[in-house]
């Protein structure tokens, strides 16, 4: 959508004088601007507005309902962390599920693990999947892996049919404002718990500590009533609100130690990874004091190698 001709008071997310502006009530009083070279796709699916741009300095960029989902320049920090934090917290993740993640970035990272025998991705919006295959090939390459299966449908309904089916469930959702709203409540996490195998772990997009600390706290309190171990980790990413995004990690087994990986990337995998490492894994759980106190997090100290 174009904001050309609008006054400053009327500006909304969209392209204005060659700049994509992300303006949203979920992060009031601030905005993100990315200079656009060209429009690659604009369309409205059954659920949301989907756009893909070629930008000046961040490469290809996808937005949903005017909110940046990924850019080619920095997507790896999010996709590597939301995938590898839970996968390297499990001793042998053979069967993995992704809820959301229609751009394919999480699936790409899952496929780097030789121990994974199958990975199913369920996203409600087929337009996101198809446009990623066309315009975001750096993300969608995992769709071609023979171990992967892609379904278009409601993630909650899909998981309700599964009992002790997955070692790891990764929830790569957009913010709780639109089609992803059902993925942030108690009902959803109870379904996830049931769908995990004994010893299973889950990792969800966990919002920004600078903007949504009360929401994060309520999500953690909810999950502590369902799972034996609940932790919050984070990564830095310049094109997400306030440059930071978190991950909510939950385990069925109280003995799971999220802040100490139980496996390490192979040398071959490390050549491909741009952000994740075993030390970054450990550091992701070291929260600033204001967040640690608010979220009631007290992890044992770590010795970095």
NUNU-38443 format. One record per atom (N, C-alpha, C): residue in three letters; x, y, z. Coordinates in steps of 0.1 Angstrom, whole numbers, padded with zeros to 4 digits, always signed. Atoms other than C-alpha are relative to their C-alpha. Layout:
# residues N
ALAXYZ ...
This chain:
# residues 305
UNK+0008-0012+0000 UNK+0000+0000+0000 UNK+0009+0012+0000 UNK-0008-0012+0001 UNK+0013+0035-0008 UNK-0005+0010+0009 UNK+0003-0011-0009 UNK+0015+0063+0016 UNK+0002+0014-0007 UNK-0003-0012+0008 UNK+0023+0089-0011 UNK-0011+0010+0001 UNK+0010-0011-0001 UNK+0005+0122-0006 UNK-0006+0001+0014 UNK+0006-0001-0013 UNK-0004+0115+0030 UNK+0008+0010+0009 UNK-0007-0008-0010 UNK+0004+0139+0058 UNK+0007-0008+0010 UNK-0007+0007-0010 UNK+0027+0129+0086 UNK-0009-0007+0010 UNK+0010+0006-0010 UNK-0003+0123+0109 UNK-0007-0012-0006 UNK+0007+0010+0006 UNK-0018+0099+0084 UNK+0008-0012-0005 UNK-0009+0011+0005 UNK+0012+0077+0076 UNK-0003-0013+0007 UNK+0001+0014-0005 UNK+0008+0040+0080 UNK+0011-0008-0007 UNK-0010+0009+0006 UNK+0030+0010+0071 UNK-0003+0000-0015 UNK+0000+0000+0014 UNK+0038+0011+0034 UNK+0012+0008-0006 UNK-0011-0007+0006 UNK+0061+0028+0009 UNK-0004+0014-0002 UNK+0001-0014+0000 UNK+0065+0065+0012 UNK+0012+0007-0005 UNK-0011-0007+0006 UNK+0088+0085-0011 UNK+0012-0010-0001 UNK-0010+0010+0002 UNK+0108+0053-0018 UNK+0005-0007+0012 UNK-0004+0007-0013 UNK+0111+0041+0018 UNK-0012-0008+0005 UNK+0011+0008-0006 UNK+0091+0013+0033 UNK+0000+0004+0015 UNK+0002-0004-0014 UNK+0078+0024+0067 UNK-0008-0010+0007 UNK+0007+0009-0008 UNK+0069+0000+0094 UNK-0005+0008+0012 UNK+0007-0007-0011 UNK+0044+0017+0118 UNK-0011-0009+0005 UNK+0009+0010-0006 UNK+0025-0004+0142 UNK-0003+0003+0014 UNK+0004-0003-0013 UNK+0005+0000+0174 UNK+0007-0009+0010 UNK-0007+0009-0009 UNK+0024-0030+0189 UNK+0013+0006+0005 UNK-0012-0006-0005 UNK+0055-0008+0192 UNK-0002+0015-0002 UNK+0003-0014+0001 UNK+0041+0027+0197 UNK+0012+0010+0002 UNK-0010-0010-0002 UNK+0062+0058+0194 UNK+0013-0002-0008 UNK-0012+0002+0008 UNK+0088+0043+0170 UNK-0004-0006-0013 UNK+0002+0005+0013 UNK+0091+0032+0134 UNK+0013-0005-0006 UNK-0011+0005+0008 UNK+0114+0014+0110 UNK-0001+0004-0014 UNK+0000-0004+0014 UNK+0124+0027+0076 UNK+0011-0008-0008 UNK-0009+0008+0009 UNK+0140+0006+0048 UNK-0001+0006-0014 UNK+0001-0005+0013 UNK+0149+0021+0014 UNK-0003-0011-0010 UNK+0004+0010+0009 UNK+0132+0002-0014 UNK+0005+0003-0014 UNK-0004-0001+0014 UNK+0146-0004-0049 UNK-0011-0003-0010 UNK+0011+0004+0009 UNK+0116-0022-0064 UNK-0009-0009+0007 UNK+0010+0009-0006 UNK+0084-0040-0056 UNK+0001-0013-0008 UNK+0000+0013+0006 UNK+0085-0078-0063 UNK-0013-0007+0000 UNK+0013+0006-0001 UNK+0051-0088-0051 UNK-0009+0007+0010 UNK+0010-0005-0010 UNK+0020-0074-0035 UNK-0013-0008-0002 UNK+0012+0008+0001 UNK-0011-0095-0028 UNK-0006-0001+0014 UNK+0008+0002-0013 UNK-0038-0102-0002 UNK-0004-0014+0000 UNK+0004+0014-0002 UNK-0042-0138+0009 UNK-0013+0000+0008 UNK+0012+0002-0008 UNK-0072-0151+0028 UNK+0002+0006+0014 UNK-0002-0004-0014 UNK-0055-0140+0060 UNK+0007+0013+0002 UNK-0008-0011-0002 UNK-0032-0111+0054 UNK+0006+0006-0013 UNK-0007-0007+0011 UNK-0014-0086+0031 UNK+0014-0006-0001 UNK-0014+0006+0002 UNK+0018-0102+0017 UNK+0007+0009-0010 UNK-0008-0008+0009 UNK+0045-0080+0001 UNK+0015-0005+0000 UNK-0014+0003+0001 UNK+0080-0087-0011 UNK+0007+0011-0008 UNK-0007-0011+0005 UNK+0105-0059-0019 UNK+0015-0004-0003 UNK-0014-0001+0002 UNK+0140-0055-0033 UNK+0004+0013+0007 UNK-0004-0012-0007 UNK+0157-0031-0009 UNK+0014+0004-0004 UNK-0013-0006+0004 UNK+0188-0009-0013 UNK+0011-0007+0007 UNK-0011+0005-0008 UNK+0209-0024+0015 UNK-0003-0013+0008 UNK+0003+0012-0008 UNK+0190-0053+0031 UNK-0005-0012-0009 UNK+0004+0011+0009 UNK+0183-0074-0001 UNK-0015-0002+0000 UNK+0015+0002+0001 UNK+0149-0090-0005 UNK-0006+0000+0014 UNK+0007-0002-0013 UNK+0124-0083+0022 UNK-0015-0004-0001 UNK+0014+0004+0000 UNK+0090-0099+0030 UNK-0007+0007+0012 UNK+0008-0006-0010 UNK+0063-0081+0050 UNK-0014-0006+0000 UNK+0014+0005-0001 UNK+0030-0093+0063 UNK-0008+0010+0008 UNK+0008-0010-0006 UNK+0003-0068+0071 UNK+0009+0012+0004 UNK-0009-0011-0002 UNK+0030-0041+0069 UNK+0010-0001+0011 UNK-0010+0003-0010 UNK+0053-0058+0094 UNK+0011-0008-0006 UNK-0011+0007+0006 UNK+0088-0069+0084 UNK+0001-0014+0006 UNK-0002+0014-0004 UNK+0092-0107+0086 UNK+0014-0004-0002 UNK-0014+0004+0002 UNK+0126-0112+0071 UNK+0006+0009-0011 UNK-0008-0006+0011 UNK+0153-0094+0051 UNK+0012-0009-0002 UNK-0011+0009+0004 UNK+0181-0112+0032 UNK+0013+0003+0008 UNK-0012-0004-0006 UNK+0208-0093+0051 UNK+0001-0006+0014 UNK-0001+0004-0014 UNK+0199-0103+0087 UNK-0009-0011+0004 UNK+0009+0011-0004 UNK+0174-0132+0086 UNK+0007-0011+0008 UNK-0007+0011-0005 UNK+0200-0157+0096 UNK+0001+0000+0015 UNK-0001-0001-0015 UNK+0203-0144+0132 UNK-0013-0005+0007 UNK+0013+0005-0006 UNK+0166-0152+0138 UNK-0002-0015-0003 UNK+0003+0014+0004 UNK+0163-0184+0118 UNK+0010-0010+0006 UNK-0010+0009-0006 UNK+0195-0200+0131 UNK-0003-0002+0015 UNK+0001+0001-0014 UNK+0187-0192+0167 UNK-0013-0007+0004 UNK+0013+0006-0004 UNK+0150-0202+0168 UNK+0000-0015-0003 UNK-0001+0014+0003 UNK+0160-0235+0152 UNK+0010-0007+0008 UNK-0011+0007-0007 UNK+0193-0244+0168 UNK+0000+0000+0015 UNK+0001+0000-0014 UNK+0186-0234+0203 UNK-0008-0012+0005 UNK+0007+0013-0004 UNK+0160-0262+0207 UNK+0006-0012-0005 UNK-0006+0012+0005 UNK+0177-0286+0184 UNK+0012-0005+0006 UNK-0012+0004-0008 UNK+0210-0285+0202 UNK-0002-0002+0015 UNK+0004+0003-0014 UNK+0191-0288+0235 UNK-0006-0014+0001 UNK+0006+0014+0000 UNK+0178-0322+0225 UNK+0012-0010-0005 UNK-0011+0009+0003 UNK+0202-0352+0224 UNK-0001-0007-0014 UNK+0002+0006+0013 UNK+0187-0367+0192 UNK-0013+0003-0006 UNK+0012-0004+0006 UNK+0160-0348+0174 UNK-0002-0006-0013 UNK+0003+0007+0012 UNK+0147-0371+0148 UNK-0012+0005-0008 UNK+0012-0004+0006 UNK+0112-0359+0142 UNK-0004+0015+0005 UNK+0001-0014-0004 UNK+0106-0321+0141 UNK-0012+0006-0007 UNK+0011-0007+0006 UNK+0076-0299+0134 UNK+0002+0015+0001 UNK+0000-0015+0001 UNK+0074-0262+0124 UNK-0014+0004-0002 UNK+0014-0006+0002 UNK+0042-0243+0130 UNK+0003+0015-0004 UNK-0003-0012+0007 UNK+0042-0212+0108 UNK+0013-0001-0008 UNK-0013+0001+0007 UNK+0076-0204+0092 UNK-0002-0002-0015 UNK+0003+0003+0014 UNK+0061-0204+0057 UNK+0011+0005-0010 UNK-0011-0005+0009 UNK+0091-0185+0043 UNK+0011-0011-0002 UNK-0010+0011+0001 UNK+0112-0217+0049 UNK+0013+0002+0007 UNK-0013-0002-0006 UNK+0140-0202+0069 UNK+0003-0010+0011 UNK-0002+0009-0011 UNK+0135-0224+0100 UNK+0002-0014-0006 UNK-0001+0013+0006 UNK+0131-0255+0078 UNK+0014-0002-0006 UNK-0014+0001+0005 UNK+0164-0247+0061 UNK+0010-0003+0011 UNK-0009+0003-0011 UNK+0182-0247+0094 UNK-0002-0014+0006 UNK+0003+0014-0005 UNK+0165-0279+0106 UNK+0007-0010-0009 UNK-0006+0010+0009 UNK+0178-0297+0075 UNK+0015-0001+0001 UNK-0015+0001-0002 UNK+0214-0290+0085 UNK+0003-0011+0010 UNK-0002+0010-0010 UNK+0210-0316+0112 UNK-0002-0014-0006 UNK+0000+0013+0006 UNK+0219-0351+0099 UNK-0009-0010+0008 UNK+0008+0009-0008 UNK+0200-0367+0128 UNK-0015+0001-0003 UNK+0014-0002+0003 UNK+0167-0353+0116 UNK-0004-0010-0011 UNK+0005+0009+0010 UNK+0147-0380+0098 UNK-0012+0006-0007 UNK+0011-0006+0007 UNK+0116-0360+0091 UNK-0003+0014+0006 UNK+0004-0013-0005 UNK+0104-0324+0094 UNK-0013+0004-0007 UNK+0013-0005+0006 UNK+0068-0312+0088 UNK-0002+0014+0003 UNK+0003-0015-0002 UNK+0060-0275+0083 UNK-0015+0002-0003 UNK+0014-0003+0002 UNK+0024-0264+0087 UNK-0002+0015+0002 UNK+0003-0015+0000 UNK+0016-0227+0078 UNK-0014+0002-0005 UNK+0014-0003+0004 UNK-0019-0213+0075 UNK-0001+0007-0013 UNK+0001-0009+0012 UNK-0010-0191+0045 UNK+0008-0005-0011 UNK-0007+0006+0011 UNK-0001-0208+0013 UNK+0007+0011-0009 UNK-0006-0011+0008 UNK+0006-0174-0004 UNK+0015+0003+0005 UNK-0013-0003-0005 UNK+0036-0169+0019 UNK+0010-0011-0005 UNK-0009+0011+0005 UNK+0050-0203+0010 UNK+0003+0001-0015 UNK-0003-0001+0014 UNK+0046-0198-0027 UNK+0008+0012-0004 UNK-0008-0012+0003 UNK+0060-0163-0028 UNK+0014-0002+0005 UNK-0014+0002-0004 UNK+0090-0174-0008 UNK+0007-0009-0010 UNK-0006+0009+0010 UNK+0096-0202-0033 UNK+0004+0008-0013 UNK-0002-0008+0012 UNK+0095-0176-0061 UNK+0011+0011+0003 UNK-0009-0012-0002 UNK+0114-0146-0045 UNK+0010-0002+0011 UNK-0009+0001-0011 UNK+0132-0158-0014 UNK+0006-0014+0000 UNK-0006+0013+0001 UNK+0151-0188-0026 UNK+0011-0003+0010 UNK-0010+0002-0010 UNK+0178-0183+0000 UNK-0007-0005+0013 UNK+0007+0006-0011 UNK+0151-0192+0026 UNK-0007-0013-0003 UNK+0009+0011+0003 UNK+0130-0217+0008 UNK+0007-0013-0005 UNK-0007+0012+0005 UNK+0157-0242-0002 UNK-0003-0013+0008 UNK+0003+0012-0008 UNK+0147-0265+0027 UNK-0013-0008-0005 UNK+0012+0007+0006 UNK+0114-0273+0009 UNK+0003-0011-0009 UNK-0004+0010+0010 UNK+0133-0294-0016 UNK+0006-0012+0007 UNK-0006+0012-0007 UNK+0148-0317+0011 UNK-0010-0011+0000 UNK+0009+0011+0000 UNK+0133-0352+0008 UNK-0005-0003+0014 UNK+0004+0002-0014 UNK+0130-0353+0046 UNK-0012+0009+0004 UNK+0010-0011-0004 UNK+0106-0323+0046 UNK-0014-0003-0006 UNK+0014+0000+0004 UNK+0068-0322+0043 UNK-0006+0013+0003 UNK+0006-0013-0001 UNK+0048-0290+0038 UNK-0015-0001-0001 UNK+0014+0000-0001 UNK+0012-0286+0048 UNK-0005+0015+0001 UNK+0007-0013-0002 UNK-0011-0255+0044 UNK-0012-0002+0008 UNK+0012+0002-0009 UNK-0035-0253+0073 UNK+0003+0007+0013 UNK-0001-0006-0013 UNK-0041-0242+0108 UNK+0009-0009+0009 UNK-0010+0008-0008 UNK-0012-0252+0131 UNK-0006-0006+0012 UNK+0007+0005-0012 UNK-0034-0256+0162 UNK-0008-0013-0003 UNK+0007+0012+0004 UNK-0057-0280+0144 UNK+0008-0011-0004 UNK-0009+0010+0004 UNK-0028-0299+0129 UNK+0006-0007+0012 UNK-0006+0006-0012 UNK-0012-0305+0163 UNK-0009-0007+0009 UNK+0010+0007-0008 UNK-0044-0315+0180 UNK-0001-0015-0004 UNK+0000+0014+0004 UNK-0042-0347+0159 UNK+0012-0008+0003 UNK-0013+0006-0003 UNK-0007-0355+0171 UNK+0001-0003+0015 UNK-0003+0004-0014 UNK+0002-0374+0203 UNK+0014-0006+0000 UNK-0014+0005-0002 UNK+0038-0379+0213 UNK+0006-0003-0014 UNK-0005+0002+0014 UNK+0048-0374+0176 UNK+0013+0007-0003 UNK-0012-0008+0004 UNK+0077-0349+0177 UNK+0010+0001+0012 UNK-0010-0003-0010 UNK+0110-0345+0195 UNK+0001+0015+0002 UNK-0002-0014-0001 UNK+0111-0308+0188 UNK-0012+0007-0008 UNK+0010-0008+0007 UNK+0083-0283+0179 UNK+0004+0014+0000 UNK-0004-0014+0002 UNK+0093-0249+0166 UNK-0012+0009-0005 UNK+0011-0009+0004 UNK+0067-0221+0165 UNK+0005+0013-0005 UNK-0005-0012+0007 UNK+0078-0195+0140 UNK-0012+0009-0004 UNK+0013-0007+0002 UNK+0048-0172+0143 UNK+0003+0015-0002 UNK-0001-0015+0000 UNK+0043-0135+0135 UNK-0006+0004+0014 UNK+0005-0006-0013 UNK+0031-0112+0164 UNK-0014-0004+0002 UNK+0014+0005-0004 UNK-0001-0120+0183 UNK-0011+0011-0004 UNK+0009-0010+0005 UNK-0021-0096+0161 UNK-0004-0004-0014 UNK+0003+0005+0013 UNK-0038-0114+0133 UNK-0001-0015+0000 UNK+0001+0015+0001 UNK-0037-0151+0121 UNK+0008-0007+0010 UNK-0009+0008-0010 UNK-0010-0160+0147 UNK-0005+0002+0014 UNK+0005-0003-0014 UNK-0031-0149+0177 UNK-0002-0013+0008 UNK+0003+0012-0007 UNK-0041-0185+0185 UNK+0012-0007+0005 UNK-0012+0007-0003 UNK-0005-0195+0189 UNK+0007+0005+0012 UNK-0006-0006-0012 UNK+0001-0175+0221 UNK-0007-0003+0013 UNK+0009+0002-0012 UNK-0025-0189+0245 UNK+0003-0014+0007 UNK-0002+0012-0008 UNK-0027-0217+0271 UNK-0005-0012-0008 UNK+0005+0012+0008 UNK-0048-0240+0248 UNK+0011-0005-0009 UNK-0010+0004+0010 UNK-0021-0239+0222 UNK+0012-0008+0007 UNK-0012+0006-0006 UNK+0008-0248+0246 UNK-0004-0014+0006 UNK+0004+0013-0004 UNK-0012-0276+0261 UNK+0000-0011-0011 UNK+0000+0009+0012 UNK-0017-0291+0226 UNK+0015-0003-0004 UNK-0014+0002+0003 UNK+0021-0286+0220 UNK+0006-0011+0009 UNK-0005+0010-0010 UNK+0029-0305+0252 UNK-0004-0014-0003 UNK+0005+0013+0003 UNK+0007-0334+0242 UNK+0006-0006-0013 UNK-0006+0004+0013 UNK+0023-0335+0207 UNK+0014-0004+0001 UNK-0014+0003-0002 UNK+0058-0338+0221 UNK+0002-0014+0005 UNK-0004+0013-0006 UNK+0075-0371+0228 UNK+0006+0003+0014 UNK-0007-0002-0013 UNK+0089-0377+0263 UNK+0014+0005-0003 UNK-0013-0007+0002 UNK+0120-0355+0266 UNK+0000+0011-0011 UNK+0001-0010+0010 UNK+0107-0332+0239 UNK+0001+0014+0004 UNK-0001-0014-0003 UNK+0113-0295+0237 UNK-0007+0008-0011 UNK+0006-0009+0009 UNK+0096-0266+0220 UNK+0006+0014+0001 UNK-0005-0014+0000 UNK+0107-0231+0210 UNK-0009+0009-0008 UNK+0010-0009+0007 UNK+0084-0202+0201 UNK+0006+0014-0001 UNK-0004-0014+0001 UNK+0090-0167+0188 UNK-0006+0007+0013 UNK+0003-0005-0013 UNK+0090-0148+0221 UNK+0000+0015+0002 UNK+0002-0015-0001 UNK+0087-0111+0214 UNK+0012+0007+0005 UNK-0012-0009-0003 UNK+0110-0082+0224 UNK-0001+0004+0014 UNK-0001-0004-0014 UNK+0121-0076+0260 UNK-0001+0015+0002 UNK+0001-0014-0001 UNK+0123-0039+0253 UNK-0015+0006-0001 UNK+0014-0004+0003 UNK+0086-0037+0242 UNK-0011-0008+0007 UNK+0011+0009-0003 UNK+0067-0067+0254 UNK+0003-0008+0013 UNK-0004+0008-0011 UNK+0081-0077+0288 UNK-0012-0005+0008 UNK+0012+0005-0007 UNK+0046-0080+0304 UNK-0006-0012-0007 UNK+0005+0011+0007 UNK+0035-0102+0276 UNK+0009-0012+0001 UNK-0009+0011-0001 UNK+0066-0123+0278 UNK-0002-0007+0014 UNK+0002+0005-0014 UNK+0061-0127+0316 UNK-0013-0008+0001 UNK+0012+0007+0000 UNK+0025-0138+0311 UNK+0001-0013-0008 UNK-0002+0012+0008 UNK+0035-0163+0284 UNK+0009-0010+0008 UNK-0008+0009-0008 UNK+0062-0178+0307 UNK-0007-0005+0012 UNK+0009+0005-0011 UNK+0038-0180+0337 UNK-0009-0010-0005 UNK+0010+0010+0006 UNK+0013-0198+0315 UNK+0008-0013-0003 UNK-0007+0013+0004 UNK+0039-0223+0302 UNK+0006-0007+0012 UNK-0006+0007-0012 UNK+0054-0229+0337 UNK-0011-0009+0007 UNK+0010+0009-0005 UNK+0020-0244+0345 UNK-0003-0012-0008 UNK+0002+0011+0010 UNK+0023-0268+0316 UNK+0013-0008-0001 UNK-0013+0006+0003 UNK+0060-0276+0311 UNK+0008+0000+0013 UNK-0009+0001-0012 UNK+0087-0287+0336 UNK+0011+0010+0000 UNK-0011-0009+0001 UNK+0113-0262+0324 UNK-0003+0010-0011 UNK+0003-0011+0009 UNK+0107-0228+0308 UNK+0011+0011+0001 UNK-0011-0010+0001 UNK+0134-0203+0297 UNK-0002+0010-0011 UNK+0000-0010+0010 UNK+0138-0172+0277 UNK+0014+0003-0005 UNK-0013-0003+0006 UNK+0166-0165+0253 UNK-0002+0011-0011 UNK+0002-0011+0010 UNK+0172-0138+0227 UNK+0012+0001-0010 UNK-0010-0003+0010 UNK+0191-0127+0196 UNK-0001+0015-0004 UNK+0001-0013+0005 UNK+0199-0094+0180 UNK-0003+0000-0015 UNK+0003+0000+0014 UNK+0185-0085+0146 UNK-0005+0014-0003 UNK+0003-0014+0001 UNK+0184-0049+0133 UNK-0013+0004-0006 UNK+0012-0004+0006 UNK+0152-0050+0113 UNK-0013-0004+0008 UNK+0011+0003-0008 UNK+0130-0063+0141 UNK-0002+0011+0010 UNK+0002-0011-0009 UNK+0114-0038+0166 UNK+0010+0000+0011 UNK-0010-0002-0010 UNK+0141-0024+0189 UNK+0013-0009-0002 UNK-0012+0007+0004 UNK+0167-0047+0172 UNK+0002-0013+0008 UNK-0001+0012-0009 UNK+0160-0077+0195 UNK-0013-0008-0001 UNK+0012+0008+0000 UNK+0137-0107+0194 UNK+0003-0012+0009 UNK-0003+0011-0010 UNK+0133-0135+0220 UNK-0006-0013-0004 UNK+0005+0014+0003 UNK+0125-0172+0221 UNK-0004-0006+0014 UNK+0005+0007-0012 UNK+0104-0190+0247 UNK+0002-0015-0002 UNK-0003+0014+0001 UNK+0118-0225+0252 UNK-0006-0008+0012 UNK+0007+0008-0010 UNK+0099-0252+0271 UNK+0004-0015-0002 UNK-0004+0014+0000 UNK+0108-0288+0280 UNK-0010-0008+0008 UNK+0008+0009-0008 UNK+0087-0317+0291 UNK+0008-0006+0012 UNK-0009+0006-0010 UNK+0117-0330+0312 UNK+0006+0011+0008 UNK-0006-0010-0008 UNK+0128-0309+0341 UNK+0015-0001+0000 UNK-0014+0001+0001 UNK+0163-0322+0335 UNK+0006+0006-0012 UNK-0006-0007+0012 UNK+0167-0304+0302 UNK+0006+0013+0004 UNK-0007-0012-0003 UNK+0193-0277+0305 UNK+0002+0008-0013 UNK+0000-0007+0012 UNK+0186-0252+0278 UNK+0013+0008-0002 UNK-0012-0009+0002 UNK+0216-0229+0285 UNK+0013-0006-0002 UNK-0012+0007+0003 UNK+0241-0256+0279 UNK-0003-0010-0011 UNK+0004+0009+0011 UNK+0239-0273+0245 UNK+0005-0014+0003 UNK-0004+0014-0002 UNK+0240-0311+0246 UNK+0008-0006-0012 UNK-0008+0004+0012 UNK+0255-0314+0211 UNK+0006+0013-0005 UNK-0006-0012+0007 UNK+0277-0291+0190 UNK-0001-0001-0015 UNK+0000+0001+0015 UNK+0276-0282+0153 UNK+0013-0007-0005 UNK-0012+0006+0007 UNK+0299-0303+0131 UNK+0008+0011-0007 UNK-0009-0010+0007 UNK+0328-0285+0114 UNK-0007+0004-0013 UNK+0007-0003+0013 UNK+0308-0287+0081 UNK-0012+0010+0002 UNK+0011-0009-0003 UNK+0277-0271+0097 UNK+0006+0014+0004 UNK-0006-0013-0004 UNK+0299-0243+0113 UNK+0004+0008-0012 UNK-0004-0007+0012 UNK+0311-0234+0078 UNK-0012+0007-0006 UNK+0012-0006+0006 UNK+0275-0226+0068 UNK-0007+0010+0010 UNK+0007-0008-0009 UNK+0263-0210+0100 UNK+0006+0014+0001 UNK-0004-0014+0000 UNK+0265-0172+0102 UNK-0001+0007+0014 UNK+0003-0006-0013 UNK+0253-0165+0137 UNK+0002-0010+0012 UNK+0000+0009-0011 UNK+0249-0196+0159 UNK+0013-0006+0002 UNK-0011+0009-0004 UNK+0277-0213+0178 UNK-0004-0004+0014 UNK+0003+0005-0014 UNK+0278-0232+0211 UNK+0002+0011+0010 UNK-0002-0011-0009 UNK+0291-0200+0229 UNK-0012+0010-0001 UNK+0012-0009+0002 UNK+0263-0179+0213 UNK-0012-0006+0007 UNK+0010+0008-0006 UNK+0239-0206+0225 UNK-0001+0003+0015 UNK+0000-0002-0014 UNK+0250-0202+0261 UNK-0003+0015+0003 UNK+0002-0014-0002 UNK+0251-0164+0259 UNK-0014+0005-0002 UNK+0013-0004+0003 UNK+0216-0162+0246 UNK-0009+0000+0012 UNK+0008+0002-0012 UNK+0202-0171+0280 UNK+0005+0010+0011 UNK-0005-0010-0010 UNK+0222-0144+0299 UNK-0007+0013-0002 UNK+0009-0011+0002 UNK+0196-0117+0303 UNK+0005+0012+0008 UNK-0002-0012-0008 UNK+0200-0081+0314 UNK-0008+0000+0013 UNK+0007+0001-0013 UNK+0190-0076+0350 UNK-0015+0004+0000 UNK+0014-0005+0000 UNK+0158-0057+0343 UNK-0010-0011-0005 UNK+0008+0011+0006 UNK+0145-0087+0322 UNK+0001-0012+0009 UNK-0002+0012-0009 UNK+0159-0114+0345 UNK-0009+0001+0012 UNK+0009-0002-0012 UNK+0141-0099+0375 UNK-0014-0001-0003 UNK+0015+0000+0004 UNK+0108-0094+0357 UNK-0004-0014-0003 UNK+0004+0014+0004 UNK+0108-0129+0343 UNK+0003-0011+0010 UNK-0003+0009-0011 UNK+0120-0145+0375 UNK+0009-0012-0006 UNK-0009+0009+0006 UNK+0149-0162+0357 UNK+0013-0001+0009 UNK-0012+0001-0008 UNK+0178-0176+0377 UNK+0007-0013-0004 UNK-0008+0011+0005 UNK+0201-0199+0357 UNK+0013-0001+0007 UNK-0013+0002-0006 UNK+0233-0214+0370 UNK+0011+0007-0009 UNK-0010-0006+0007 UNK+0265-0196+0360 UNK+0007-0009-0010 UNK-0007+0008+0011 UNK+0283-0207+0328 UNK+0015+0004-0001 UNK-0014-0003+0004 UNK+0319-0210+0319 UNK+0002-0001-0015 UNK-0001+0000+0015 UNK+0325-0200+0283 UNK+0013-0005-0004 UNK-0012+0006+0005 UNK+0350-0219+0263 UNK+0007+0008-0011 
